[in-house]
Amino acid sequence: MPEIQLLRPDHVPALLAFELENRAWFAASIPDRGDDYFARFDERLGGLLAEQEAGLCYFHVVVGAGGEVLGRINLVDVADGGADLGYRIAERAAGRGLATWAVGEICGLAANRYGLSALRAATTLDNAASQAVLARSGFTVVGETRLSGRPGLSYFRSLADVTARPGATGT
């Protein structure tokens, strides 16, 4: 059974391996992070951990039974009871419901652990899988957007109906 864990410094090597292994897969449906992201990965992660410590963002990894990183799921720009949701799932774990499970879990954590009342998300128009995950997870389309120059859709989800989920993770 996978587990969602709050990002820690000891996740960094496995997280970098996950990002590198799946870079081309991700770039097919979401804007690529660019070479500088990987060249300065440790430095960037240090900054993200500082933002997390300040309560500005909550970064998570989806960890498999063997300790491997199967995905990321993040809440960024936390303010005024809301946050932006972002996630990515490894190619080898895609198509098995992991993203839908992780988004459901993060909605529970957002409401019950972090005290948030709403989440926003966005996806490119050509990312049908992510659109389906968001729809299954209670998000509704609220407009159009652009992601790194690519056309996309903006989503919103109130967390008013979210209650604590039995067995919810987030350690």
Buried (B, 14 or more C-beta within 10 A) or exposed (E): EBBBBBBEEEBBEBBBEBBEBBBEBBEEBBBEBEEEEEEEBEEBBEEBBEBBEEEBBBBBBBBBEEEBBBBBBBBBEBEEEBBBBBBBBBEEBBEEEBBBBBBBBBBBBBBBBBEBBBBBBBBBEEBEBBBEBBEEBBBEEBEEBEBEEBEBBBBBBBBEEBEEBEEBBBE
